[in-house]
Amino acid sequence: MKPLNLIALLLFLGGAVWAFTQSERGVREMQGLYYSAMGPFLKSGSKMETEARAFLTETRHSKELEVELSAVQGELGRLRIIGSRVRDLENENDRLRHALDYKKATHFDVVPAQVIRRQPTTWWQTVDIDAGEERGIGTQLAVLSSDGLVGKIDRIYKDQNRSSVLLLTDEKCQVSARVEGSPEVGILSGQRGRFDGNPLLRLRFLSTEATLRPGLRVFTTGRGGIFQANILLGEIVSVEKGALDSEALVKPSVNFADLGTVFVVLSADP
Amino acid sequence: MIRYSFITILLLLASFVIQQFLPAFTGMHQSRILLVQLVFLCSAVTVEQPTMLLLAFVGGFFWDAHCALGPHGGDPEVYSQQVESLRFGYSIFLFAAMGFLMQGIQPLFKQGKWHFSALLSGISIFLYLAAEYAIINFVRGDFVFSKATFMQMVFTSFLTMLFSPLVFWLLFRLASACDHSIYPEAGRKRQRAF
């Protein structure tokens, strides 16, 4: 081996070991610096992604409308297109009203936010939202939608008014959960390697005597210091009994493939 | 040579910026174009080992800064079996391993046969993802490997590989601009032919 190569290899190993032995705080600081430098590009990237998604949705709608147009032709077709547009607006209006009512009805002090970026990394189930520390958001805060728990804040992008949400479908997002109408409590989390659509969640550490049936709803217990109590998580799809404990598969109440408006819980009524 | 090495580092940093504009393809098993890894792999085959190691360090370091998740949080008594995260810095080693793999066919590349390197970049990306996923399984316990994960790896590798000719073309142009030849043997052969 050439001396220069050997020196380079030793320097590389030294640098890699230094990076490998960084403390959690050190890593967070370095990440902060990285995301500060990337801030403007992240913003443009998110904007482009949002616009591309809107364009694709619109394209899909246009294709549907084209089929209708060819079927009915002329004036009738034109009216149907208008009708379909009105229906879209009605649905959107209903959705927004629903979200607004939810904000009013909830016992939580929440901050509404929009999902602006999906799955920015290869393996982790995360989304970025357009609310950050400027609006009082910090890490480890629960994130909800009008249908139930979405996840928790994993990272704040400093001075960029955005944050990253670790979704409930990620294996690392663990939630202390209870099953309605039973004393059963367990830990709910996502499953590894399940990325498509709405993957099922795993509710583990249930007792072997658990008499659970599909359709029972699962809520947060409020234990563990992150998630407030009685937030809907999903409903049981199947139960598997093991030798030491039981496990249930849970269908999430939130449609993760279609996340739009979410709410970050700043504080909750006791 | 030094100028070219410096430019490859800048190109790698620029790829981090462009990566922010490349979303996951939800219709294709959440696959994506891993531009950072691709630029690293293509650059690795055109430079000497010390520069490759420097690129691996820079690439792996920033990639981990891009991807690392935060601590679990919560009451450890309730969440007694917390899911482990990958340690910051593991990508540096993975990048270096891929770089050495690419340098294995450097003699072919120097003869001007860049298409072998392009093909190997796809294979390297697949191996990189497989190794990363294997580490996740090792750290977190239980070996889980679904068809969706396999498809995600395949599509990601394939999509990324499709862009390798473009990156090689860019590297070739940059090398020309720096008066540096990344195909020295192919150049000599051409001169002999004349």
Interface residues (C-beta under 8 A of the other chain):
Chain A: L4 N5 I7 A8 L9 L11 F12 G15 A16 A19 F20 T21 Q22 E24 V27 R28 M30 Q31 L33 Y34 Y35 M38 F41 L42 S44 G45 M48 E49 A52 R117 R118 Q119 P120 T121 T122 W123 W124 T126 T139 Q140 K152 D154 R155 L166 E171 K172 Q174 S176 I187 S189 Q191 R192 G193 R194 F195 D196 R223 G224 G225 I226 A257
Chain B: F16 V17 Q20 F21 P23 A24 T26 H29 Q30 R32 L34 E48 Q49 P50 L53 L54 A56 F57 G60 F61 F62 D64 A65 H66 C67 A68 L69 G70 P71 H72 G73 G74 D75 V78 Y79 Q81 Q82 V83 S85 R87 F88 G89 Y90 I92 F93 A96 L129 E132 Y133 I136 N137 R140 D142 V144 F145 S146 A148 T149 Q152 T156
